[in-house]
Amino acid sequence: MREGIVHWFAVVPDCAAARGVPERLSGAEVLASHASGRPWLIGRVPAGQCTVLAEGDQRLAVLGHHPGTADQLAQLAGRMRRPGDVTAPTGVLPGSAHLVVSVGGHVRVQGTASGLRRVYRATWRGMTVAADRADVLAQLTGAELDDGWLSASLLTTELPHPLNNLSAWRRIEAVAPGSALLITPDGRARIHRWWQPPAPVQPLAEGAPALREALSAAVSARADSLGAGQPLGSDLSGGLDSASLCFLAHRAQRPLVTMTVQFRAPGNDDAVWADRAAHDLPHATRITLPRQQLPVQYTALEHEPPGTDAPSLLLRTRALLDACAQQYVRHQVEVQLAGHGGDEVLQVPPGYLRDLLRRRPLLALRHARGHRVQYRWPLNPLLRGLADRRTYARWLADEAQLLHSPNRASLPLGWGPPLRLAPWALPRAVQAVASLLHEAASQAEPLAPGRGQHQALQRVHSAGQHYRLMRQELTEPWITLPFLDDQVLEACLAVRLEERGTPWRYKPLLAGALNGIVPPALLARTTKACGDADFYQGMREHCRELLDFVDNSRLARRGLIDPAPLRRALLAPSSRTVNALENTLAVESWLTRRPDTA
C-alpha cells in the first residue's frame, strides 16, 4: 500500500482466484476470513473499530463506530442465515460504520446513508473487489486517472448526483449512499438499495423530540465507548451545532475537553458565543487557541499529510486542524466530537419553494419574500425560478450548456446550484464535463421527488465526501461527526421542508430539539461567522508556494486548464474566483503529491 495511507479495508470474493488480492496490496493484514478459510476482509483499521461475529458459514463485520451490543449484532446476523438473506432489511444502524456480511460466500458491503462511510468497487481479473477507499482499488487494478473526473473537479460547486459517485480513476466508482454492493462467490456483483429517505411530512413539533433522542444517543454512544476516566473532546466553535454537542456531552457525566479557535477575521463573533457557552460548562476543561497563535491558512503546504483518495479542501486549513489535534492529544483526548455536517442536515436550500408552491402557494410566496429580503434576490430571476418546471434530467442537460456562463442572476431554485467551471478551464475540460452531464441526464433520477429534499440530500452527500477525506488526513484524535449519523439524518429529513428552511428562524429544528439542554441565549443566535479574511491572508502570505503549483501545473500538462488566468486570479483573488481557486489548488496539490502523476 502506498506510504501515507493509514487506515483502509477491502472486501474479497470467496473464490480461489481472489487469494492474490492481499499480495497486491502491500502491508495488508487479513482481518477476517470466509467460512471457506479464504481471505474476506483485509486491510488496516483503527484499534477497536472492527467487530466480527462468526457462526457456521456466516460472518458479520462492523467497521467503524457502532454502539450496538453483541446481542444487537447477533439479532442482525440472525436475519441473514442463508445466502438469499443478504438482501434482508437492516434498518438504519446506530453510529457510523460499514457493514459487511458473508453468508455461504455471498457478500454484502454497505456504507452509510449520509455517504460519510463509502464503498468503492472495481473489477480485477474478472471479479469484483470492494474497498472503503478508491486509491486502494487503483493500486490493485493499476487504474489510470480519469481526465473527465479531473475536469469535473474544476466545478465551482460540489459534483452533482450522479457524478459524485465517480472516482478519480477510470473504472473505479462509488456505490451510491444508501445502497449495498452484493458479490457472489464467483465475483459477480449487483447493487441493492437498502435505504430510502423519509418523506418530509412530520411537523417540527414532532420532529424535534426525535432529533433530540437521536442526537443524544449519538453523543452518549461516543462517550460510552471510552475507558473509565478518559476524557471526551468536543469542538466549541461558538456555532450552534458544536455548542449543542458540548452540552449533550456534558450530560454524559465524564471529563469533557472543549476547543475554541479565535479567528483573525474582523467581525467574526464566534469566540464571543463560545465564551457564553463555556460559562455554562464550568466543569469542562477548556482549550483556547488565541488568534496570535493560529497558523495562517495554507501553512501546511510543505508538509506531507496522510494520503487521501481524492483532492481535499482541507488543504488551506490543515495546519490549523493539526494544531487543534495536538492540543487534544496533550489532554489525552482520543475521541473528538465535531459539529461538521450540522448545516447540511438541519437546513434546506431554497429549492423547497418550488415544491411548496404546488401545495401551499400563499405560504410559498410568503417564504419567497422572506428569502428575497434575506439574500437580496432580484425579483425577475425569483419569479422565473418559481415558474421553472424542468425535470432533473432536463436541468442537468441545460447546465451542460452553461458551464462557462456567468451566473450573477442565477438563484438556487433549480435542482442545485448553477454548475459553472473555473474560468481557466480549457475547452477540452468543458467538453469532458458537458459529456458527463449529458450522459447523466440520459439516465439519472433525482435523489428525492421534490427539489428541496433532493438538494438537501445532495448537500449531505457532498458533506459526507468532504469530511470523509478530512478523516483520512486527520487520524489522531479520532474525529466523530454525530450530525452525519444515519439516525440523526433520518430524524432531520422527516421534518417538513418549509419548517426546516423557514427564512425567519435559524435552525429551528435544532433549537426545538435542544430546548432545555442548551441555554436559550445560544439557541437564539442568528449570525454565522465568515472566515474569508483568513483565506485571503493565507493566499497573500503563501502566494509564492501556491504559484509553484501553477508553474508546475499537472492540470495544464493534461490540457485541462490555462495557467495564465489561474496565475492572475491567484495574484489578485476576489469573491468571484475564491471557490474556483480553492478547488483548483486542492486538485493541483493532490496531483503533485501522487507518485503516479509525476
N, C-alpha and C positions, 0 to 999 in steps of 0.2 A: 504494500500500500504506500502511496506517495507520502513522504515525510510531511507532517503538518496536519494530517487527518487524524483526529484524536479518537473520536467515537463514531462507530458505524456498525451496521449489521446487514447481512444478506441472507436471503432465503433460497434454498436449493431444492430442486425437484428430487423425488425419491426414485432415481434411476442410476444405473451403473455409470453412464456417461458423465453424470454430474460430479463424480468423485474428483474430477480435475479442477473444479472451481476453486477450492481452498488453495491449491497450489499456485493459481494465477494471481491471487491476492496476498501479497507478502504481509506477514505479520498476522494473518487471520487465525483466530482461535475457533475451534469447534465449541459452540456454546451448548448445543443440544443436537441429538441425532433422531432420525426417524426410527420407528419401531424396527425397521429392517437393519438398523445399525449404520446406515449411510448418513453422511452429514445432512443436517436440516437447517440449523441456524449457525452462521459463522460470523465472526467479527470481533469488535472490541466495544464493550458497553460500560458505562459507569457502574461502580460497585453499588449493589442493592437495587439496580434498575432492570433486572432481568429475572422474572419469576417463571419457572417451568413446572407444569404438572404432567405427569406421565402415568398412564394406566393402560395395560394391554397394548393395542396398536394405536392408541390415541395420545396425542401430545398437544398441549396448550401452553403458549408463552405470552406473557405480558411484558413489554419492554417500555420502560419509562416510569412515570409516576402514576401508580394505581393504588388508591387507598382501600380497595376491597380486601376482605378477609379471605383466608383459604377456603372457607365454606362457600363464599360467594363465587369464587373462581371455580370451585368444584360444581356448583349449580350450573354455571355457564358451560363448563365442559360436558355436563350431563345432557345438554341439548344437542351435542354433536358426537354421538356414539358410532354412527355409521358414515361411510363416505358420502352418501347423499345428504347428510345433515350439515355439510359445511356451509350451506346457504341458510341455515336456521337463523331466525332473528336474534340479534344480540342486544338490541336496545342501545341506548346511549350509556356508555360506561362512565363511571365517575373518574375524575382525574384527567390525565393527559398521557395517553400511551398508545403504542402499536399493539395490535392483537394478531397473533399468528397461531394457526391451528394446523395440525396434521392428523388425519384420520385414515388409516389404511393407505398412507401415501398421498392422499388427496389433500391439498394445501389451500388454506385461506390466509390472505395477508391484507390487513387494513390499517389505515391511519385514523385520523380524527376528522370529524365533520368540518372543523374550522380550517383544516389544512396546515395547522402547526406541525402535526406529525404526518409526513407524506410518504407515499410508496412510489418508487420508480420501477420500471420494467424494461427489460431488454432481452433479445434473443441471442443466445450463444450456442453454437453448434446444434442448432435446430430446437433448442429447448428454452423455455422462459425462466429467467432468474430475476428475482426482485431484490430491492435494497431500499434503505431509507435515504440514500444519497445517490445522485446521478453520477458523480465522478467515480464512485466505486464501480458502477457498471461500465463506465467509459474505460477504466483500466482493464476490466475483464474482457471487453469486446474489442478494444482498440478503436473505438468510435472516434470520428473526426468532429471538430467543432462545426456548428451549423451557422453559416453566414446569414441565413434567414432569421434565425433567433437573435443573433447579434444585432442585426438591423432593427428588429422589433424592440430590443432593449434600449434603443435610442428614442423611443416614445417619451414624451414629457409627462405622461401619466402611467399608471400601472397597466400591465398587459391585460387586455380584456379576455373574458371567457370566450372560447376555449383555448386561446393562445397561451394562457397561463398554465396549461398542462403540458406544454412542450419543455424541453430542456436545452441546454447549451450544446448538446451533442446530437448528431443525427441518429435516428432510430432508437433513441432513448427518450421515453416520455413518462410523465407522471400519471398515476391513477387519480382520477378526479376525487376531491374530498367528498366523503360520504359514500364512496364506492370501495368495494373489495376486489382483490385480484384472486381468482381461483385457478390453481395449477394442478393438472392431473399428473399421475406418476410418470408419464412419458414426456412431460414438459409442455404440453399444450395449455393454453390459458384463455380465460374469458373474464369479463367484468360482471360483477354482481352489485347492484345498488342496494345498500343496506340502510340508508338514511334519507329521509325527505324533510325539508324544512317545514315547520308547523305553519298553518295558516295564521296570519296576523289578525285574529279576531277577538283576542282577550282584552277587556278593558284594563287600564293601568291599575285600577284599584285591586284587581285580582292578580295581575302580573307582578306587582311589586313584592308581595309576600313570597311568591315563587322564586323571584330573583334573590331575595334575602336568604331564603333557605339554601339555594344552590351555591351562592357566593360564600355563605358562612361555612357550608360543608367543604367547599374547595379550600378555603384558608385553614380550617381545622385539620383537614387531611394532611396538609403540608406540615403543620405544627406537630401532629401526632407521629409523623414519620421520623422525627428527630429523637435522639437519645435523651435520657434524663439530664436536665440542666443545660442542654445545648441550646444556644440562642437561635432565634429566627430573625433573619434580616428582612427589612421592608423599606422600599424607597418612600420618602416623604417629600415629594417634589413641591407640594403646595397645591397640586391639582386635586380635583375631587376623587378621581379614580384611585390614586395612590393613598390619599388620606383614608378612604373607605377601607382599603386593605389593612392599613395600620390599626385602625380601631377594631376591626374584626380580629386581627392577630392579637391585639391587646386583651381581648376577651378569652383567648386560648390559655391564658394564665401560664405562660412560660416566658423566659427572658426575651425581650424584644430590642433589636438594634435598628434604629432608623437612620436614613441617609438623606441629607438635604444639600443640594448644589445651589450656590448663589451665582447666577449667571451675570455676565457683564452688561447685557443689553439694557439700555435706559428704558424705564417704563416696565420692565419685567418684574411683576409683583408676586411671583411665585414664592419667593423667600418669605415675604410678609405673611402669606397664608400658611406657609409651613410652620412659621413661628406660632401662629394662632393654634394650629393643630397640636404642636408639641406641648403647648401649655396644658392641654387636656390629656396628655400622655406622660404624666410625671414619673412613672416607673420605668420608662423606656430609656435605654442608653442612646443618646443622640450624637451622630456624626455630622458635622457641617464642613463642607468644602468651601472656604471663602473665595470670592472672585479673584483675589490676588494670587491664589494658588492653582487656579484652573489652567490646565494645558489648553493652549489655543487650538481651535479646530484644525484638522489636517496635520497635527503634530506627529502622529504615528505613521507618517508616510514611509519612513525609512525602516520601520520595524516589520519583521516578518510574522504575521499573525497565523494562527492555525488556518488551514485552507478551508475555503467554502466551495460548494458545488455550483455557485452562481455569483455574479457580482453583487456585492453587499453595499448598501447605502450607509453602512456603519463606518465607511472609510473616513468621513470627516469628524466623527465623534468618538472614534475608538479610543483615543488617548484618554479622554475624559472617563469613559466607562472603565478603562483599565485602572485609572486612579481610584475610582469608586470601589472596584473589586478588591484592590489592595487594602483599602481601609476595612472592608468587610472581613477579609481574611485575618487581619490583625486582631479583630474582635471575635475570632473563632466562629464566624458565620459560614456555614456550608450550604445553606439554602436561603435564597433571596426571593422575596415577593416583589413583583413589578406590575404596575398598572397598565402596561402596554396592551393594546387591544381594546381598552375600555371605550375609546371614542368610536371604534368600528361597531361594537355590538350594541352600544347604548343609543347611538344616534342614527338617523335615517337621512340619506341625501334627499334633496328636494324633488327627485323624480316621483315621490309618492303623490305629489299634487295631481299628476295626470290620472292616477288610479282613483284618488278621492273625488275628482271631478265627475266621474261616472256615477258614483254612489251618492255623494252629498255635494252637489255643485255649489251651493251657497257657502258651505263651510270651506270648500276648496278655494273659492275666490277670497274669502277672508284670510285664510292661511297664505295665499299668494301675495296679498297685500302686505302681510307681516314680513314675509321673506324679502319682498321687494324693498321695503324700508331698511331691513337689516343689512342686505347685501348691495343696495343701491342698483338694483336691476333696472335697465331701460324698459319702458312699457311695451314697445312693439316686439322685441325678442321674447318677452314674457308671454304675450298673447300667442305668438307663433308656437312657443314651446307647449303651451296648454292645448293648442289645437292639433299638435303632432300626433298622428295615429299610426305611425310606422311600426312594423314588426321588428323584432330584434335582428332578424336576418337582413331586413332592408336597411336598418340603421348601420350595421356593420359594413354593408356594401357601399352605402353613401359615404361613410367615414373613410373608406379606402380611397375615395377621390379627393379628399380634403387634407391629406397628410402634411402638405406644406402650405396650407391656407392659414390666414390669420384667424384667431378665434376670439377677438375682442368682444364681439357682440353675442357670443355663444353662452347659453345658460345651461346649467346641469339638470335639464328637464328631460333629456333623452334617456337612453338605456345606460348611459355612463357619461363621464366627462368627455369632451371632444378629444379625438385621437389625433395628435399632432407630433410630427417628428422634429428632432433638433434641427435648427436652421442650417447646420453644417452637414447634414446627411446628404450624400450624393444620390443621383438618380438610381443607381444600382440598389441602394438600400431602400429607397422609396418604392421601387418596383417590387422588391422582395416582400416588404410589409404589405403592400397592396395585394399581392398574390395570396399571402397568408389570410388576409381578411376576407377576400373573395371566396377562398376555399372554405373558411369557417362559415361564411354566410350561406353557403350551399347546403349546410347540414346542421348548423348549430341551433339548439333550443335554448331559451333563456334559463337562468338558474331558478326562476320562480315566474309564475304567470304575470304578475304585476311589476311595473318598473321599480317601485320603491323597494320591494323585497329583493328583487334581482340586484339592484345597486347595493343594498346592504350586504348581501352575501358576497358580491364581488369584492367589496371593501374588506370583508372579513378574510376572504381567501388571500387577498393581497397582503394583509397584515400577517396572516399565518406564514406566508413565504418570507416576508421581511424579518420577522422575529425568529423563524427557523434558522435563517442564516446568522442572525445575531447569536443564537445559542451555539452554533458551530464555532464561532470565533471566541466567545467568552465562556470558558469551561470551568472557571472557579471564581466565586462560588456558583453553584448550580442555580440558574435563573428560572423561576417558575412564573407562569402567567395565568392566574386564575380566571381572568376575564375571557380567555380563549378556551377554557374547558367546555366540552360539548354540552354539559348540563346547564351551564351558565348561558351559553349561546342559545340553546332552545328556549330557556325562560325569557330571554330578551326578544327573540324573533316572534314569539307567540303574541306579543302585545300589539295593539292596533298602531298602524303606521303614523296616523295623524297625532296620536298621543305621545309616541316616541319622538316625532320630528317637529313638534309644535315650535313656532318661532318665538313664543313668549316665555318659555321656560328652558333653562339649561339642564339637560339630562334629567328630566323629571322622573324617569323610571328608577334611576339610581337614588335620587333624593327620596322617593317614596319608599324604596326598599330599605334604606339605611336610616330612616327616621327613627330617632330614639337611640341610635348607636353612635352616629356622627353628630357632633354639635350643630345646632341649627344654623349658626352663622356660616359654617363651612358649606353646608348644603345649599345656602342661598347665594354662593358665589356665581357670578355671571361672566367674569372675564376669563380670557385664556391668553397666556403669555406667548410672545413670539421671540424666536431666537435668531432672526435674520441678521442682527448686528454682529453676533458671534460668528456667523457664517462668513460675512464679508471681511471681518478682521482676519479670520483664518486664511481666506483667499489671498489677502494682501501679504500677510507675513510668510506664507509658503508658496508665493507665486512662482518662484524660481523652480522649486521641485515639481510643481504642477505643470509648468511649461515643459519640463523634461518629458512628461507623458506625451505632450503634444508633439514635441520634436522627434520622439521615437514611437509615434502612434502605431499600434498594431491594427487599429481600425482603418487607418489610412492605407497601410500596406495591403489590406484586404479590399481596398477600393470602396469602402463604405462611407468615409467622411472626408471632407476637405479641411485640412488642419488650419488653414489661414483664418476663416471666420471663427473657428474654435479658439485660436490664439487671441484674436481681437476681443472676444467675449470674456476670456479669462483675464485679460488686462483691464477690462472695464465692465465687471459684472453688473447686471441690473436685475430688477424683479422679473423682467420678461424672459431672461435666459437662465435664471437660477436653477429651475428644475432640470432643464436640458444639460446644464453644466454638471450638476451633481450626478445625474445618471451616466453621462459620458465618462466622467472621471472615474466613477466606480468601475465601469467596464474596462477602461484602459488599465487601471491598477490591477484588476483581476487578471487580465490577459498578460500583463507584464510579469506577474508572479507565477504564471503557469509554465512549467518546463516544456510543454508541448506546443507553445506558441512563440518560442524564441526566434 
